[in-house]
Amino acid sequence: MKNNRFFVLGTDTGVGKTVLSLLLMHYFSKKGANPFYIKPFQTGCSHPLDTDSDARMIYESFPPLKGKNPEDSMIYCLKNAKAPYFAARNQHNPMNIDTVLSFIHEKGKNHDPLIIEAAGGLLVPVTEKSLIIDLVQQSGARPIIAARAGLGTINHCLLSLEALRHRGIESPGLVFIQKDTDPTSLAMVKENMEAIAMFSDVQVAGLIPHIPDFSHPDPALFEVIHTLISQKA
C-alpha cells in the first residue's frame, strides 16, 4: 500500500468526503508537501466548473490551486446524479478502470501525496465488473473513510470496515463529519466511537465540525487529520 496515496470514501452519499479531502490538502500543504486532488469521476455535474463540481470547490478553497483548471483533477464528469456505472451508461460513455489507474500514476509522478476522492462508498458500481473498492485495491491507496457522526453511523462504519477487511485492505482511517444543520450530541458521538472501536478495533480519529471558511480552516482541525493519517488498524 502506497503511503503517498489516500482514497477518501464515504459511508453514504453527502457525508463530507470533499470537506475531508480539502482538509487533507491543507494539512499536507502546511507540512511542506506538494499534494494533489483527484476526483476520477463525479456524477451530478455536467462540467468540472459547474457549481456542484467537487473539484471546483477544492480549487476555489485551496490557495495553491486557485486560478487553475479543475479539469486537471477529473477524468469523467457525468450529468446524472446516480451510481457512476449507470450515469456513464446513460451518456454512452463507459468508464475504463485502467484509464483511471494510469491517471493516478501520472499525477503521482509530480505530486506527493495524492488525495483521491471516490464517488460514494465502497460498494458503488463503476463498471459492469468493478466497484469502488476494486479501484481502491488496485490503486494501492490507503482508504480514509468519512462518516456521519449521528444515528446510523455505527452500522455504516462497521459494514465499510468489514468490506475492507474481507478484501485484505489494511490500515483504514475513519473520521466523523458533523452536519451543521443537525448536529449530533457529543454523548452520542462518543458512544458511536466506542461501539466502532469495540467491534472493529479501528479508532475513529475524531470529529470534524462545521467549517465556516474552507479557505482558512481552524488549525485545531489539523490535530484530527494528524491522528487520522497516523492511525493503524
N, C-alpha and C positions, 0 to 999 in steps of 0.2 A: 504494500500500500504506500503510495507516494505521499510524503508529508507535506508537499507543496501544493496539494490539490484538496479542496474541501467542497463536498457536494451538499448544498443546502436543500433539505427536503421538508415537506410539511406532513403533519398527521392528518391534515384535511385541507380543503381549499380556504384561502383567506386567513390563514393563521399568522402570517407575518414573515414569510420567507424573504421577501425583498428587504424588509427592515433589518432582518438579521444579516443578510448579505451585505447591506450597506455598512452596518456596524463592523463587520469583519474587514471591509475595505478600509474604513477609518482606522481601525486598530492596527492593521499591518502597516499602513502608511505612516502612522505615528511612530512605529518601531523602526522606520527607515527602510522598509521593504518596498517592492515595486509590484503591488497586487493588481490583478486584472479581473474584471467581472465578465462572466459568460452566462448568457441565457440562451441555450441552444435552440429552444423552441418555446414560443408563447402563443397561447390561444386567447381569443377575445380582443385581438388588436389587428388592424389591417396594415400597420406600418410601424417601424421602430420609433417614430416620432409622435405616434398617437398619444393622447392624454392618458390612456390606460396602459401604456407601454412600461413594463418594469425597468427595462434598460434606460429609457428616458429619465425615469425617476432617479436612478442611480447616477446617471451622468449629470443631472442638474443638482444633485445633493452632495457630490463628491468633488471637491475643488480641483484635483488634478485632471479630472475628466471634463470639466466644464468647457463648453465650446467645441468639444469633439463629437464625433458622429456615433450615436448609439447603435447604428447598423454594424459597427465593428464588433459588437458583442453578441450578435444574433445570427442564426442561420435560417430558421423557419419562423415566419410571422403569419399566424393563421387567424382568420377573421372570426370564426365561430367559437364561442366560449364553451368548449367541451373537451373531452379527453383528446390529447394530441393525435392519436391514430385516426379518430373519427373526424376531427377538424381538418386534418390533412386529406383524408379521403373525400370530404366534401369539396375540397378545392382541386381534386385530382392531382395532388402534389405529394405523393408518398414520401415519407422520411426515410433516410438512409443512416443507420447507426454508424457505419464506417465513416461517413462524411462528418458526423458529429465528433467521433473519436479523433479523426485527423485534424479537425478544427481545434480541439482541445490541445492536441500535441503541438501544433504550430504556435498557438498562443503561449504555451509553456516555454517556448524557446527564449522569449524575451521578457517574460513576467514571472514573478515568484512572490507570493503564491497565486494560484488561480482560485477564484471563488465562483463555483458553478451552481447556478440556481435551477432547480428542477421545475417542472410544471406539475404541481400537485404532489401526491405521495408516492410511496414505493411501488405500489401495485397498479399504477396507472398505465394503460397501454400506449405504446409509442408506435409500434408497427404490429403487423399480424402475429408476429412471433416474439416480440420484445416488450418488456415492461421497464419502467424507470429503474427498478432495482437491477436489471441486467446492465443498463448503462453505467450505474454506479460501480458495479462489479468490474466491468470491462475497462473503465476509466482509471481504476486504481485509486480513486479519490476517497478520502475519509468522509463518511456520512455525518452530517450535522443536522439534527432534527429540530425544527421549530414546532412548538406545540402550544395549544391554548392553555391558559392557566386554570380554567374553571372546570365545571362539571362535565364529565365525559372524557377528560383527557387521560385518565388512568388507563382506560380500555384502549384508546387510540395509541397511546405511547407504548404500552406493552405489546400490542399487536405489531407495531412497527419494529420494535426491538427484536421480537421473536422472528419476524421475517428476515431481518439481517442475520441473526444468529443461525437460522436454518441454512442460509447461503454461505455461512462461514465468513461473513464480512465482520471484521473486528473493529474495536475502538470507536464505537459511535459516540458522538456528543449530543447532548439534549438540553434544550433551554425552553423556558416558558415565556410566552409573549402575552402581556396584559392588554386586554381590549379596553380602550379608554371610554367606550360607550357603555360598557357593562363590567366594571372592574370586579374581580374576584376578591373575596376577603382573604387576608393573609393567613387566617386559620385554615381555610380550605386549601390554599396554595401549599402550606406546609404538610397537610395531610396527603395531598396528591403527590408531593415529592417523596414523602415517606413510603407510600404504597408502591411507587415505581421502583425505588431503591430496594424495597423488601422482596419484590417478585422478579427483579431483573438484574440486580447488582449493578445497575447503572445509576449514578447520581445525577440528578438534574443540576445543571451548572448554576442556575439562578433564575431570576425573574427580570425581564426587560419591561419597564413600564412605558406608558405613552411618552413619545418623544416630540416636544413642541417644535424643535428646529433640527431637521435632518442634516443640515449642513454643518451644524455645530452641536452634536450630541453631548450630553452631560459626561464629562470624563470618568465619573464614577461607574458608568456602564461598562467601561473597558475592563474593570475588575471581573465582571461576569464573563466577558469574552475571553479574558485570560484563563479563567477557570475552565471555560468551555473547551478551548483548544488544548488545554493541558491534561484534561481528564482522560483516563484509560478505563476500558471496560474490564 
